[in-house]
Amino acid sequence: MPATYGRLPSSAMPHALSPELVPNWRHQASVPLLSYRQMKASPPPGSPTPSMLPYVEPATYAPPASAATPLAYS
């Protein structure tokens, strides 16, 4: 007779005591006041100086011009 194994004990977590309709994370329910946004605004990005720009050679890329060939009609 083959050996039979029983199910392992459950490792499931117990149910929460609070109802599921109550969120368990903090969230902002409204938009911040305009005065707060003006006070905490970040500065605009600065313009890059020529030393910060990458060196690229050639400045633009254009594929070489192809020789036009007539279409073959059969």
N, CA, C and O atoms as a MOPAC input file, in Angstrom:
PM7 MOZYME 1SCF
protein

 N      0.85300 1    -1.16900 1     0.00000 1
 C      0.00000 1     0.00000 1     0.00000 1
 C      0.90100 1     1.23500 1     0.00000 1
 O      1.79000 1     1.33600 1     0.84500 1
 N      0.69100 1     2.20100 1    -0.94800 1
 C      1.54600 1     3.38700 1    -0.99000 1
 C      1.26500 1     4.30800 1     0.19200 1
 O      0.16700 1     4.34400 1     0.74800 1
 N      2.30900 1     5.04800 1     0.54700 1
 C      2.15600 1     5.99900 1     1.65400 1
 C      1.35600 1     7.20400 1     1.16900 1
 O      1.55800 1     7.67200 1     0.04900 1
 N      0.49500 1     7.68500 1     1.96400 1
 C     -0.28100 1     8.88000 1     1.63200 1
 C      0.14100 1    10.00000 1     2.56900 1
 O      0.40800 1     9.79100 1     3.75300 1
 N      0.18700 1    11.14800 1     2.01800 1
 C      0.60200 1    12.30000 1     2.80400 1
 C     -0.58800 1    13.23000 1     2.97300 1
 O     -1.38800 1    13.42300 1     2.05800 1
 N     -0.68100 1    13.79000 1     4.14100 1
 C     -1.74600 1    14.75200 1     4.40300 1
 C     -1.34500 1    16.14100 1     3.93200 1
 O     -0.18900 1    16.37500 1     3.58000 1
 N     -2.27700 1    17.03500 1     3.92700 1
 C     -1.99700 1    18.40900 1     3.53200 1
 C     -1.15800 1    19.09200 1     4.59800 1
 O     -1.30100 1    18.82500 1     5.79100 1
 N     -0.28600 1    19.97400 1     4.14900 1
 C      0.52800 1    20.73300 1     5.08800 1
 C     -0.34800 1    21.74700 1     5.81800 1
 O     -1.36900 1    22.18100 1     5.28600 1
 N      0.04000 1    22.11900 1     7.01500 1
 C     -0.75300 1    23.12900 1     7.72500 1
 C     -0.76400 1    24.44100 1     6.93800 1
 O      0.22000 1    24.79100 1     6.28600 1
 N     -1.85100 1    25.14000 1     7.00500 1
 C     -2.01600 1    26.37200 1     6.24400 1
 C     -1.09700 1    27.46200 1     6.77600 1
 O     -0.94500 1    27.63100 1     7.98600 1
 N     -0.49100 1    28.19300 1     5.85700 1
 C      0.35200 1    29.31900 1     6.24800 1
 C     -0.33400 1    30.63500 1     5.91300 1
 O      0.31500 1    31.67800 1     5.84300 1
 N     -1.63000 1    30.58600 1     5.70800 1
 C     -2.37600 1    31.79300 1     5.35800 1
 C     -2.41500 1    32.74500 1     6.54500 1
 O     -2.41800 1    32.32400 1     7.70200 1
 N     -2.44300 1    34.01600 1     6.23700 1
 C     -2.51300 1    35.02800 1     7.28700 1
 C     -3.94200 1    35.11300 1     7.80900 1
 O     -4.88900 1    34.88000 1     7.05800 1
 N     -4.10600 1    35.44100 1     9.07500 1
 C     -5.47000 1    35.60000 1     9.59700 1
 C     -6.12700 1    36.83800 1     8.99100 1
 O     -5.44700 1    37.75400 1     8.53000 1
 N     -7.43900 1    36.85000 1     8.99900 1
 C     -8.18400 1    37.97400 1     8.43700 1
 C     -7.96000 1    39.23000 1     9.27200 1
 O     -7.77500 1    39.15600 1    10.48700 1
 N     -7.97800 1    40.37300 1     8.61400 1
 C     -7.81100 1    41.64800 1     9.30500 1
 C     -9.04500 1    41.93300 1    10.15000 1
 O    -10.15200 1    41.49900 1     9.83300 1
 N     -8.83100 1    42.66400 1    11.21900 1
 C     -9.94100 1    42.98400 1    12.10100 1
 C    -10.76700 1    44.15800 1    11.58300 1
 O    -11.93300 1    44.30000 1    11.95200 1
 N    -10.17900 1    45.00100 1    10.73200 1
 C    -10.92100 1    46.14400 1    10.20900 1
 C    -11.64700 1    45.73200 1     8.93400 1
 O    -11.20700 1    44.81600 1     8.23900 1
 N    -12.74000 1    46.39300 1     8.62500 1
 C    -13.46000 1    46.04400 1     7.39300 1
 C    -12.63900 1    46.40700 1     6.16700 1
 O    -11.76500 1    47.27200 1     6.22300 1
 N    -12.92900 1    45.73900 1     5.06300 1
 C    -12.17900 1    45.95600 1     3.83200 1
 C    -12.48200 1    47.31000 1     3.19900 1
 O    -11.69700 1    47.78700 1     2.38000 1
 N    -13.58800 1    47.93500 1     3.55200 1
 C    -13.93900 1    49.21300 1     2.95500 1
 C    -13.06400 1    50.34900 1     3.46800 1
 O    -12.97300 1    51.39500 1     2.82500 1
 N    -12.42200 1    50.16000 1     4.61300 1
 C    -11.56400 1    51.19800 1     5.17400 1
 C    -10.17100 1    51.00700 1     4.59900 1
 O     -9.57200 1    49.95000 1     4.79800 1
 N     -9.62900 1    52.00700 1     3.88200 1
 C     -8.28000 1    51.83200 1     3.32200 1
 C     -7.23600 1    51.79800 1     4.43000 1
 O     -7.38300 1    52.45900 1     5.45800 1
 N     -6.18500 1    51.02300 1     4.21200 1
 C     -5.13300 1    50.92600 1     5.21800 1
 C     -3.89200 1    51.69000 1     4.77900 1
 O     -2.79200 1    51.38700 1     5.24100 1
 N     -4.03900 1    52.65000 1     3.92000 1
 C     -2.92700 1    53.49000 1     3.49700 1
 C     -3.36800 1    54.94700 1     3.60900 1
 O     -4.55600 1    55.26900 1     3.57600 1
 N     -2.38600 1    55.79500 1     3.74000 1
 C     -2.68600 1    57.22100 1     3.82800 1
 C     -2.70200 1    57.80100 1     2.42400 1
 O     -1.80900 1    57.52300 1     1.62300 1
 N     -3.68000 1    58.57900 1     2.13500 1
 C     -3.76000 1    59.20800 1     0.82900 1
 C     -4.25200 1    60.63400 1     0.99000 1
 O     -4.87900 1    60.99100 1     1.98700 1
 N     -3.95500 1    61.42700 1    -0.00700 1
 C     -4.36000 1    62.82100 1     0.01400 1
 C     -5.71000 1    62.92500 1    -0.66000 1
 O     -5.86400 1    62.53700 1    -1.81800 1
 N     -6.67100 1    63.43900 1     0.04700 1
 C     -8.02700 1    63.48500 1    -0.46800 1
 C     -8.32400 1    64.75700 1    -1.24700 1
 O     -9.36100 1    64.84000 1    -1.90600 1
 N     -7.43700 1    65.75500 1    -1.19000 1
 C     -7.70400 1    66.99500 1    -1.90400 1
 C     -6.41500 1    67.52600 1    -2.51500 1
 O     -5.32100 1    67.05700 1    -2.20200 1
 N     -6.56500 1    68.49900 1    -3.38000 1
 C     -5.42900 1    69.12600 1    -4.04700 1
 C     -4.79200 1    70.11000 1    -3.07000 1
 O     -5.50900 1    70.77800 1    -2.32500 1
 N     -3.44600 1    70.21700 1    -3.05300 1
 C     -2.82200 1    71.18900 1    -2.14800 1
 C     -3.25900 1    72.61500 1    -2.47400 1
 O     -3.62300 1    72.92600 1    -3.60800 1
 N     -3.21500 1    73.45300 1    -1.47600 1
 C     -3.57200 1    74.85100 1    -1.67200 1
 C     -2.60600 1    75.51700 1    -2.64100 1
 O     -1.44400 1    75.12400 1    -2.73400 1
 N     -3.08500 1    76.51800 1    -3.35600 1
 C     -2.25700 1    77.22500 1    -4.32500 1
 C     -1.06600 1    77.88300 1    -3.63900 1
 O      0.02900 1    77.91700 1    -4.20000 1
 N     -1.26700 1    78.40600 1    -2.43100 1
 C     -0.16000 1    79.05500 1    -1.72100 1
 C      0.93700 1    78.04500 1    -1.39700 1
 O      2.11700 1    78.39100 1    -1.44200 1
 N      0.57700 1    76.81300 1    -1.07500 1
 C      1.58400 1    75.79000 1    -0.78700 1
 C      2.36300 1    75.44100 1    -2.04500 1
 O      3.58300 1    75.28000 1    -1.99700 1
 N      1.66300 1    75.32300 1    -3.17700 1
 C      2.34900 1    74.98300 1    -4.42500 1
 C      3.30100 1    76.08800 1    -4.84200 1
 O      4.38700 1    75.80000 1    -5.34700 1
 N      2.92200 1    77.35000 1    -4.64300 1
 C      3.80700 1    78.45100 1    -5.00500 1
 C      5.02400 1    78.49200 1    -4.09300 1
 O      6.11600 1    78.84300 1    -4.54000 1
 N      4.85600 1    78.14200 1    -2.83500 1
 C      5.95800 1    78.19200 1    -1.88400 1
 C      6.94100 1    77.04700 1    -2.13600 1
 O      8.14400 1    77.22700 1    -1.94800 1
 N      6.47000 1    75.90200 1    -2.54700 1
 C      7.30400 1    74.71500 1    -2.71000 1
 C      7.65400 1    74.43000 1    -4.16800 1
 O      8.06500 1    73.31600 1    -4.49500 1
 N      7.49900 1    75.41000 1    -5.04100 1
 C      7.77300 1    75.18000 1    -6.45800 1
 C      9.26700 1    75.00000 1    -6.68000 1
 O     10.08000 1    75.65800 1    -6.03000 1
 N      9.62500 1    74.11600 1    -7.59000 1
 C     11.03500 1    73.90200 1    -7.90300 1
 C     11.47700 1    74.92200 1    -8.94200 1
 O     10.65800 1    75.39200 1    -9.73300 1
 N     12.75700 1    75.26900 1    -8.95300 1
 C     13.22500 1    76.25700 1    -9.92600 1
 C     13.20400 1    75.67000 1   -11.33700 1
 O     13.31300 1    74.45500 1   -11.50300 1
 N     13.06700 1    76.51500 1   -12.34200 1
 C     13.07900 1    76.00100 1   -13.71600 1
 C     14.46800 1    75.48600 1   -14.07100 1
 O     15.45200 1    75.95100 1   -13.49500 1
 N     14.57800 1    74.55200 1   -14.99000 1
 C     15.89400 1    74.02500 1   -15.35100 1
 C     16.73100 1    75.10100 1   -16.02800 1
 O     16.21200 1    75.93100 1   -16.77400 1
 N     18.01100 1    75.07600 1   -15.76200 1
 C     18.91300 1    76.04200 1   -16.37000 1
 C     19.24800 1    75.64800 1   -17.79300 1
 O     19.14800 1    74.47800 1   -18.16200 1
 N     19.64200 1    76.61600 1   -18.58300 1
 C     20.02400 1    76.30400 1   -19.96000 1
 C     21.42800 1    75.71200 1   -19.95800 1
 O     22.27900 1    76.15700 1   -19.18700 1
 N     21.68400 1    74.72700 1   -20.79600 1
 C     23.01100 1    74.10000 1   -20.79300 1
 C     24.06300 1    75.04200 1   -21.37300 1
 O     23.80200 1    75.78100 1   -22.32200 1
 N     25.22100 1    75.00200 1   -20.80000 1
 C     26.33000 1    75.78500 1   -21.33200 1
 C     26.98800 1    74.97600 1   -22.44000 1
 O     26.80800 1    73.75900 1   -22.49100 1
 N     27.75200 1    75.61600 1   -23.33700 1
 C     28.38700 1    74.86800 1   -24.42900 1
 C     29.29400 1    73.74100 1   -23.93900 1
 O     29.46800 1    72.74500 1   -24.64200 1
 N     29.86900 1    73.87900 1   -22.75900 1
 C     30.73700 1    72.80800 1   -22.26400 1
 C     29.93900 1    71.58200 1   -21.83300 1
 O     30.49800 1    70.49000 1   -21.73100 1
 N     28.63900 1    71.74700 1   -21.57800 1
 C     27.81400 1    70.61600 1   -21.14300 1
 C     27.19300 1    69.86600 1   -22.31300 1
 O     26.71400 1    68.74500 1   -22.13900 1
 N     27.19100 1    70.46100 1   -23.49900 1
 C     26.57600 1    69.80800 1   -24.64600 1
 C     27.48400 1    68.70600 1   -25.17900 1
 O     28.70200 1    68.88100 1   -25.19100 1
 N     26.93600 1    67.58300 1   -25.61800 1
 C     27.77500 1    66.50500 1   -26.14600 1
 C     28.37100 1    66.88000 1   -27.49700 1
 O     27.76500 1    67.61800 1   -28.27400 1
 N     29.54800 1    66.36900 1   -27.76100 1
 C     30.20700 1    66.60500 1   -29.04200 1
 C     29.70300 1    65.56200 1   -30.02600 1
 O     29.80500 1    64.36300 1   -29.76800 1
 N     29.16500 1    66.00400 1   -31.14000 1
 C     28.61900 1    65.09900 1   -32.15000 1
 C     29.22400 1    65.47500 1   -33.48800 1
 O     29.19300 1    66.63700 1   -33.89200 1
 N     29.77000 1    64.49100 1   -34.16700 1
 C     30.35600 1    64.73400 1   -35.48700 1
 C     29.83000 1    63.67000 1   -36.42600 1
 O     30.02800 1    62.49900 1   -36.10300 1
 N     29.22300 1    63.91900 1   -37.47900 1
 C     28.78900 1    65.21100 1   -37.99200 1
 C     27.59500 1    65.72900 1   -37.20500 1
 O     26.91900 1    64.97300 1   -36.50700 1
 N     27.35000 1    67.00300 1   -37.32600 1
 C     26.27400 1    67.62300 1   -36.55400 1
 C     24.91900 1    67.02800 1   -36.93100 1
 O     24.06600 1    66.85100 1   -36.06100 1
 N     24.70800 1    66.72100 1   -38.19700 1
 C     23.47200 1    66.07700 1   -38.63300 1
 C     23.83300 1    64.87100 1   -39.48200 1
 O     24.92300 1    64.80500 1   -40.05100 1
 N     22.94000 1    63.94300 1   -39.56200 1
 C     23.18400 1    62.73700 1   -40.35100 1
 C     22.21500 1    62.71600 1   -41.51500 1
 O     21.00400 1    62.86000 1   -41.34200 1
 N     22.75500 1    62.54000 1   -42.67300 1
 C     21.93600 1    62.35100 1   -43.86400 1
 C     22.50400 1    61.15100 1   -44.60800 1
 O     23.71400 1    61.08300 1   -44.82300 1
 N     21.67300 1    60.21500 1   -45.00000 1
 C     22.19200 1    59.06300 1   -45.73500 1
 C     22.76200 1    59.51600 1   -47.07600 1
 O     22.33600 1    60.53300 1   -47.62400 1
 N     23.71200 1    58.77000 1   -47.59700 1
 C     24.27900 1    59.16200 1   -48.89300 1
 C     23.20600 1    59.11400 1   -49.97900 1
 O     22.30800 1    58.27200 1   -49.95900 1
 N     23.32700 1    60.02700 1   -50.91000 1
 C     22.34700 1    60.08900 1   -51.99400 1
 C     22.46500 1    58.83100 1   -52.84200 1
 O     23.56800 1    58.42500 1   -53.20800 1
 N     21.34700 1    58.22500 1   -53.15000 1
 C     21.37000 1    57.01100 1   -53.95700 1
 C     21.17300 1    57.37500 1   -55.42300 1
 O     20.48900 1    58.33800 1   -55.76800 1
 N     21.78700 1    56.58500 1   -56.25100 1
 C     21.62600 1    56.80700 1   -57.69100 1
 C     20.26200 1    56.28000 1   -58.09700 1
 O     19.91100 1    55.14000 1   -57.79200 1
 N     19.51200 1    57.09500 1   -58.77200 1
 C     18.17800 1    56.68400 1   -59.19400 1
 C     18.29700 1    55.66000 1   -60.30600 1
 O     19.03500 1    55.87000 1   -61.26800 1
 N     17.58800 1    54.56900 1   -60.18500 1
 C     17.58000 1    53.53800 1   -61.22300 1
 C     16.18000 1    53.45600 1   -61.79600 1
 O     15.20200 1    53.57200 1   -61.05700 1
 N     16.06900 1    53.26100 1   -63.08500 1
 C     14.73200 1    53.16500 1   -63.67300 1
 C     14.04300 1    51.88000 1   -63.20700 1
 O     14.69300 1    50.86900 1   -62.94000 1
 N     12.74100 1    51.94400 1   -63.11800 1
 C     11.97300 1    50.77100 1   -62.73100 1
 C     11.95400 1    49.77000 1   -63.87200 1
 O     11.86000 1    50.15000 1   -65.03900 1
 N     12.04100 1    48.51000 1   -63.53900 1
 C     11.99400 1    47.46200 1   -64.55900 1
 C     10.53800 1    47.07000 1   -64.77900 1
 O      9.84800 1    46.65700 1   -63.84700 1
 N     10.09700 1    47.20000 1   -65.97600 1
 C      8.74300 1    46.78900 1   -66.33000 1
 C      8.82500 1    45.48800 1   -67.10500 1
 O      9.64400 1    45.35800 1   -68.01500 1
 N      7.99200 1    44.53200 1   -66.75700 1
 C      8.02100 1    43.26700 1   -67.49000 1
 C      6.71600 1    43.01300 1   -68.19100 1
 O      6.56300 1    41.98900 1   -68.85800 1

